[in-house]
């Protein structure tokens, strides 16, 4: 007899997201999408492109009628106010953006993103109709100290504190081991599965729709390792950084998710 997770796994649509970070002008973004779309025309996966704010409109315009959806890389938790340089959820919705990356390790490390602010951002995104892609992950020091599970449980419990259990499956969780981001190091398939299964267990303890939550792996994902990583029972896709900047490489990762 199949477990609840095994039953839900068969219905969880693979999810592959391209996080461009601070790369690509409007012209470069348009060229990328025009090159990518024919390569992934047959995909049955959810494909999400996360451009910088300046290129959101250009990507949105080109993705209509295709498998591609668009996510911003950050947003403010307030709807408006004296927050110079920030972008609200309603501003993203107005552009027909469908999702938003929240809590990326670079936002946490370089820009002071805290779990307390994410506890406000995630519900704000959901209330606006945006799909949050919530990033969690441990540092190399935490992993070496055996604190991976402690770090992840703390992040998940605080960041999702105000998300009702029945709404959990509206959130995508991306596990990104900080020690594997941009370093060329990658968690093994077994390591990725172990941690993603732990994340699902933390969510399951809250009840609700945990077995329908899509959990991604992010950390030096490439065409060469994508299929093995995404074949694991609790790894439902990938949050791709460097390899997502090349349309051929990203298309190969999308294909590997099938």
Secondary structure, 3 states (H helix, E strand, C coil): CCCHHHHHHCCCCCEEEEECCCCCCHHHHHHHHHHHHHHCCCCCCEEEEECCHHHHHHHHHHHCCCCEEEEECCCCCCCCCCCCCCCCHHHHHHCCCCEEEECCHHHHHHHCCCHHHHHHHHHHHHHCCCEEEEEECCCHHHHHCCCHHHHHHHHHHHHCCCCCHHHHHHCEEEECCHHHCCCCCCCCHHHHHHHHHHHHHHHHCCCCCHHHCCEEECCCCCHHHHHHHHCCCCCCEEEECHHHHCHHHHHHHHHHCC
